[in-house]
Each structure stands twice: as structure tokens, then as C-alpha cells.
């Protein structure tokens, strides 16, 4: 592998607070190894991006990367989309929300390719003025299991893919079977976004930015499926290919 030609993909990190032992309460930068493996397998060089509270430094982080992956994690703070916290809301971390919104805003301006995964799709929607179901029990048409009880890599429900979308071009199909590990979802779509995939009970499962060369969010976790799903691999390959184009321009 000629590393000089392989795009660098920034992966947004989370904070893990140690809850046992002599390091109780200590915070650590955390990212699942599955994201790193998926980027490497597709031909990218992963670079973990820790959460910062300085916009200038966050923008400098983007100068180091050719593409951006927004990883999964906890719930988005509902105050960011004008709602009071629902009784079923789970843990939030406002600093991470604000950090990733800054990343997205400047990645959009710089036309840096972006893939958002699960929470990454949700923060993408909130960043562009949309909102969320704080828990899927708020949605009265839910019929499918969106937090599967089977193994994480196992395919669960179908997602119908919008004709002519970036997602259709990547997956080469009008439907794909995905894993499903979420309790929140998009309610009202953000400005400048299109829906490119829905579950059969109507939940928005994929979105893309209209005026951006490659900004795609998916509600599932393809990084857990790359060993069993060619379509999961294709999502990461598409991010790498888009990032290569930006690197060469």
C-alpha cells in the first residue's frame, strides 16, 4: 500500500469514563476498533479526532484529513433542536454535539466527504435544522425491531433505497438489509437534505446533502458488517473514493 496516495479519514471520537478500579472517573478518548478496521480495509488511513472545545483548533483538525467519519454513540442533546428532554432520553454529552456540529459545518463549506453512522446521521440532521424522535416510542407506526437482539453484525430489517440517490449508486440495489441498533431517529428533515433510505415502517434510515459531492448518513452500523456484507464494504469504499478525489483536486 502506497500510503502517500491513501486518503486520511478523520474519525470523530467519544469520551469513555472509567467506572471501576483505581482510575475511577478518569476520562479517555474512545473509538470502536471496528471503525478503524473498516477504513483500513477500504484503503484509507484512520486518524482519531478527539473532542475539542475550541472552534479554531477543530477547523485545524479538518486541515489534516481528506474525509470525515462521524461515529456512533449517545443521544443528541434535545435542547439543540428546541425540545425538552423526554423521559426516555438516554445519556447526552453536549460538548461532543457542539464539536461535531462545528466539524460538519466546516466540512460542508470545504466540501470534505463525510459519512455519518447512526448518531452521525442524527447529528447531521440536527446540524442542518432538523430534529429527532428522542425515543422511537414517540412514533406511533413503529412495527420493526430497531434495537436488534441478535448479534451486532447480523442483518436485520430491510431499508428501501431511493432511486437516483448516492446510496443507490453505492449499493447497486433498491433495497438493502441492515443491522439496527438505535432508539432515536430523524423526525423532521434538516434543510438541504434528501432522504435516500427508509425502513418499511417509515423510519428515515439514510440521508444525503443535496449540494455536497459526498455527505451521506446511515442509521445502521456498517462498520460491524464489513466481514459479512459487500454493501457495508461499499459504503466505506465510497467514502475513500470520494476522499481520494478531494485529495487530488
One Martini backbone bead per residue (centre of mass of N, CA, C, O) as a GRO file, in nm:
protein
  249
    1UNK     BB    1   0.093   0.038   0.026
    2UNK     BB    2   0.055   0.374  -0.071
    3UNK     BB    3   0.029   0.617   0.166
    4UNK     BB    4   0.042   0.885  -0.013
    5UNK     BB    5  -0.251   0.797  -0.165
    6UNK     BB    6  -0.398   0.769   0.100
    7UNK     BB    7  -0.656   0.865   0.266
    8UNK     BB    8  -0.749   1.069   0.532
    9UNK     BB    9  -0.956   0.963   0.812
   10UNK     BB   10  -1.164   1.116   1.019
   11UNK     BB   11  -1.257   1.018   1.359
   12UNK     BB   12  -1.494   1.060   1.573
   13UNK     BB   13  -1.494   1.084   1.913
   14UNK     BB   14  -1.521   0.972   2.239
   15UNK     BB   15  -1.613   0.942   2.586
   16UNK     BB   16  -1.460   0.750   2.847
   17UNK     BB   17  -1.571   0.649   3.165
   18UNK     BB   18  -1.436   0.524   3.433
   19UNK     BB   19  -1.613   0.278   3.670
   20UNK     BB   20  -1.342   0.138   3.779
   21UNK     BB   21  -1.111   0.140   4.002
   22UNK     BB   22  -0.828   0.351   4.025
   23UNK     BB   23  -0.961   0.521   3.756
   24UNK     BB   24  -1.200   0.651   3.860
   25UNK     BB   25  -1.338   0.903   3.636
   26UNK     BB   26  -1.168   0.875   3.400
   27UNK     BB   27  -1.095   1.013   3.088
   28UNK     BB   28  -1.136   0.878   2.750
   29UNK     BB   29  -1.057   0.818   2.445
   30UNK     BB   30  -1.308   0.686   2.206
   31UNK     BB   31  -1.301   0.396   1.973
   32UNK     BB   32  -1.396   0.169   1.762
   33UNK     BB   33  -1.220  -0.072   1.589
   34UNK     BB   34  -1.416  -0.111   1.346
   35UNK     BB   35  -1.363   0.159   1.206
   36UNK     BB   36  -1.064   0.117   1.147
   37UNK     BB   37  -1.088  -0.142   0.980
   38UNK     BB   38  -1.277  -0.031   0.759
   39UNK     BB   39  -1.084   0.187   0.653
   40UNK     BB   40  -0.841   0.005   0.590
   41UNK     BB   41  -0.986  -0.194   0.396
   42UNK     BB   42  -1.058   0.057   0.190
   43UNK     BB   43  -0.773   0.249   0.193
   44UNK     BB   44  -0.739   0.403   0.456
   45UNK     BB   45  -0.638   0.654   0.704
   46UNK     BB   46  -0.675   0.665   1.032
   47UNK     BB   47  -0.797   0.949   1.241
   48UNK     BB   48  -0.828   1.049   1.555
   49UNK     BB   49  -1.082   1.277   1.690
   50UNK     BB   50  -1.087   1.477   1.938
   51UNK     BB   51  -1.252   1.654   2.160
   52UNK     BB   52  -1.326   2.002   2.123
   53UNK     BB   53  -1.360   2.364   2.250
   54UNK     BB   54  -1.216   2.474   1.976
   55UNK     BB   55  -1.281   2.592   1.671
   56UNK     BB   56  -1.000   2.641   1.552
   57UNK     BB   57  -0.891   2.353   1.612
   58UNK     BB   58  -1.107   2.198   1.457
   59UNK     BB   59  -1.038   2.315   1.180
   60UNK     BB   60  -0.746   2.209   1.181
   61UNK     BB   61  -0.818   1.914   1.170
   62UNK     BB   62  -0.938   1.926   0.877
   63UNK     BB   63  -0.655   1.985   0.741
   64UNK     BB   64  -0.560   1.665   0.792
   65UNK     BB   65  -0.802   1.574   0.605
   66UNK     BB   66  -1.006   1.404   0.341
   67UNK     BB   67  -1.205   1.276   0.555
   68UNK     BB   68  -1.528   1.195   0.729
   69UNK     BB   69  -1.620   1.024   1.039
   70UNK     BB   70  -1.926   0.977   1.207
   71UNK     BB   71  -1.987   0.838   1.491
   72UNK     BB   72  -2.121   0.674   1.726
   73UNK     BB   73  -2.362   0.693   2.016
   74UNK     BB   74  -2.517   0.904   2.187
   75UNK     BB   75  -2.730   1.133   2.254
   76UNK     BB   76  -2.888   1.417   2.154
   77UNK     BB   77  -2.936   1.725   2.251
   78UNK     BB   78  -3.258   1.867   2.252
   79UNK     BB   79  -3.185   2.174   2.274
   80UNK     BB   80  -3.074   2.188   1.970
   81UNK     BB   81  -3.407   2.131   1.876
   82UNK     BB   82  -3.627   2.256   2.087
   83UNK     BB   83  -3.631   2.040   2.331
   84UNK     BB   84  -3.736   1.857   2.579
   85UNK     BB   85  -3.670   1.605   2.786
   86UNK     BB   86  -3.732   1.292   2.763
   87UNK     BB   87  -3.786   1.014   2.965
   88UNK     BB   88  -3.614   0.828   2.731
   89UNK     BB   89  -3.368   0.966   2.752
   90UNK     BB   90  -3.035   0.950   2.718
   91UNK     BB   91  -2.724   1.005   2.721
   92UNK     BB   92  -2.544   1.312   2.712
   93UNK     BB   93  -2.296   1.533   2.512
   94UNK     BB   94  -2.257   1.850   2.434
   95UNK     BB   95  -1.962   1.879   2.343
   96UNK     BB   96  -1.985   1.680   2.112
   97UNK     BB   97  -2.206   1.810   1.951
   98UNK     BB   98  -2.061   2.085   1.897
   99UNK     BB   99  -1.813   1.968   1.763
  100UNK     BB  100  -1.958   1.817   1.524
  101UNK     BB  101  -2.098   2.069   1.411
  102UNK     BB  102  -1.836   2.208   1.335
  103UNK     BB  103  -1.729   1.997   1.146
  104UNK     BB  104  -1.970   2.003   0.948
  105UNK     BB  105  -1.974   2.298   0.866
  106UNK     BB  106  -1.677   2.287   0.742
  107UNK     BB  107  -1.710   2.042   0.557
  108UNK     BB  108  -1.921   2.179   0.383
  109UNK     BB  109  -1.750   2.424   0.287
  110UNK     BB  110  -1.496   2.226   0.190
  111UNK     BB  111  -1.605   1.951   0.067
  112UNK     BB  112  -1.587   1.718   0.265
  113UNK     BB  113  -1.615   1.404   0.305
  114UNK     BB  114  -1.911   1.228   0.450
  115UNK     BB  115  -1.973   0.982   0.715
  116UNK     BB  116  -2.267   0.884   0.887
  117UNK     BB  117  -2.321   0.697   1.199
  118UNK     BB  118  -2.614   0.707   1.331
  119UNK     BB  119  -2.548   0.957   1.512
  120UNK     BB  120  -2.427   1.096   1.260
  121UNK     BB  121  -2.700   1.137   1.124
  122UNK     BB  122  -2.835   1.301   1.354
  123UNK     BB  123  -2.630   1.541   1.368
  124UNK     BB  124  -2.673   1.620   1.077
  125UNK     BB  125  -2.971   1.698   1.099
  126UNK     BB  126  -2.939   1.910   1.328
  127UNK     BB  127  -2.729   2.097   1.184
  128UNK     BB  128  -2.975   2.148   0.949
  129UNK     BB  129  -3.258   2.186   1.140
  130UNK     BB  130  -3.342   1.932   1.261
  131UNK     BB  131  -3.500   1.647   1.414
  132UNK     BB  132  -3.608   1.418   1.685
  133UNK     BB  133  -3.664   1.119   1.814
  134UNK     BB  134  -3.595   1.045   2.140
  135UNK     BB  135  -3.804   0.806   2.093
  136UNK     BB  136  -3.975   0.555   1.923
  137UNK     BB  137  -4.237   0.582   2.105
  138UNK     BB  138  -4.328   0.852   1.952
  139UNK     BB  139  -4.388   0.649   1.727
  140UNK     BB  140  -4.697   0.504   1.598
  141UNK     BB  141  -4.555   0.299   1.349
  142UNK     BB  142  -4.396   0.091   1.490
  143UNK     BB  143  -4.288  -0.260   1.374
  144UNK     BB  144  -3.987  -0.279   1.425
  145UNK     BB  145  -3.659  -0.382   1.506
  146UNK     BB  146  -3.418  -0.128   1.612
  147UNK     BB  147  -3.314  -0.323   1.859
  148UNK     BB  148  -3.140  -0.573   1.832
  149UNK     BB  149  -3.083  -0.918   1.966
  150UNK     BB  150  -2.877  -0.982   1.786
  151UNK     BB  151  -2.603  -0.981   1.643
  152UNK     BB  152  -2.440  -0.700   1.530
  153UNK     BB  153  -2.370  -0.821   1.228
  154UNK     BB  154  -2.655  -0.885   1.179
  155UNK     BB  155  -2.910  -0.899   0.981
  156UNK     BB  156  -3.224  -0.738   0.953
  157UNK     BB  157  -3.370  -0.500   0.820
  158UNK     BB  158  -3.507  -0.323   0.572
  159UNK     BB  159  -3.400  -0.089   0.309
  160UNK     BB  160  -3.528   0.155   0.116
  161UNK     BB  161  -3.411   0.287  -0.190
  162UNK     BB  162  -3.354   0.569  -0.354
  163UNK     BB  163  -3.385   0.672  -0.655
  164UNK     BB  164  -3.080   0.832  -0.754
  165UNK     BB  165  -2.898   0.789  -0.525
  166UNK     BB  166  -2.608   0.745  -0.369
  167UNK     BB  167  -2.687   0.478  -0.235
  168UNK     BB  168  -2.763   0.329  -0.494
  169UNK     BB  169  -2.484   0.354  -0.629
  170UNK     BB  170  -2.334   0.194  -0.411
  171UNK     BB  171  -2.540  -0.072  -0.374
  172UNK     BB  172  -2.700  -0.165  -0.630
  173UNK     BB  173  -3.000  -0.104  -0.498
  174UNK     BB  174  -3.348  -0.088  -0.369
  175UNK     BB  175  -3.232  -0.280  -0.133
  176UNK     BB  176  -3.136  -0.332   0.218
  177UNK     BB  177  -2.974  -0.518   0.470
  178UNK     BB  178  -2.969  -0.438   0.818
  179UNK     BB  179  -2.871  -0.327   1.096
  180UNK     BB  180  -3.002  -0.247   1.447
  181UNK     BB  181  -2.908   0.025   1.714
  182UNK     BB  182  -3.173   0.213   1.787
  183UNK     BB  183  -3.392   0.484   1.959
  184UNK     BB  184  -3.343   0.696   1.748
  185UNK     BB  185  -3.471   0.954   1.510
  186UNK     BB  186  -3.587   1.103   1.248
  187UNK     BB  187  -3.826   1.348   1.193
  188UNK     BB  188  -3.726   1.628   1.082
  189UNK     BB  189  -3.583   1.754   0.812
  190UNK     BB  190  -3.324   1.904   0.704
  191UNK     BB  191  -3.166   2.136   0.530
  192UNK     BB  192  -3.056   2.004   0.222
  193UNK     BB  193  -3.200   1.725   0.250
  194UNK     BB  194  -3.217   1.377   0.166
  195UNK     BB  195  -3.390   1.091   0.124
  196UNK     BB  196  -3.238   0.744   0.074
  197UNK     BB  197  -3.382   0.586   0.329
  198UNK     BB  198  -3.621   0.327   0.439
  199UNK     BB  199  -3.816   0.173   0.633
  200UNK     BB  200  -4.119  -0.016   0.642
  201UNK     BB  201  -4.212   0.196   0.894
  202UNK     BB  202  -4.073   0.499   0.800
  203UNK     BB  203  -3.786   0.522   0.876
  204UNK     BB  204  -3.512   0.710   0.862
  205UNK     BB  205  -3.191   0.567   0.723
  206UNK     BB  206  -3.115   0.791   0.495
  207UNK     BB  207  -2.887   1.062   0.403
  208UNK     BB  208  -2.835   1.364   0.192
  209UNK     BB  209  -2.657   1.617   0.046
  210UNK     BB  210  -2.733   1.814  -0.217
  211UNK     BB  211  -2.463   2.037  -0.219
  212UNK     BB  212  -2.278   1.771  -0.201
  213UNK     BB  213  -2.064   1.529  -0.314
  214UNK     BB  214  -2.021   1.382   0.003
  215UNK     BB  215  -2.307   1.341   0.217
  216UNK     BB  216  -2.360   1.064   0.436
  217UNK     BB  217  -2.630   0.897   0.615
  218UNK     BB  218  -2.661   0.625   0.856
  219UNK     BB  219  -2.845   0.427   1.095
  220UNK     BB  220  -2.646   0.216   1.083
  221UNK     BB  221  -2.363  -0.047   1.117
  222UNK     BB  222  -2.126  -0.119   0.887
  223UNK     BB  223  -1.863  -0.176   1.062
  224UNK     BB  224  -2.001  -0.462   1.166
  225UNK     BB  225  -2.037  -0.585   0.837
  226UNK     BB  226  -1.775  -0.624   0.649
  227UNK     BB  227  -1.755  -0.952   0.672
  228UNK     BB  228  -2.079  -0.995   0.541
  229UNK     BB  229  -2.105  -0.711   0.360
  230UNK     BB  230  -2.069  -0.558   0.058
  231UNK     BB  231  -2.235  -0.295   0.120
  232UNK     BB  232  -2.069  -0.204   0.360
  233UNK     BB  233  -1.803  -0.180   0.207
  234UNK     BB  234  -1.906   0.028  -0.007
  235UNK     BB  235  -1.931   0.272   0.184
  236UNK     BB  236  -1.625   0.299   0.247
  237UNK     BB  237  -1.528   0.312  -0.046
  238UNK     BB  238  -1.678   0.573  -0.115
  239UNK     BB  239  -1.529   0.754   0.085
  240UNK     BB  240  -1.247   0.704  -0.028
  241UNK     BB  241  -1.299   0.796  -0.320
  242UNK     BB  242  -1.390   1.085  -0.250
  243UNK     BB  243  -1.121   1.156  -0.096
  244UNK     BB  244  -0.930   1.123  -0.337
  245UNK     BB  245  -1.046   1.347  -0.510
  246UNK     BB  246  -0.989   1.574  -0.306
  247UNK     BB  247  -0.677   1.524  -0.289
  248UNK     BB  248  -0.631   1.582  -0.612
  249UNK     BB  249  -0.764   1.889  -0.627
   0.00000   0.00000   0.00000
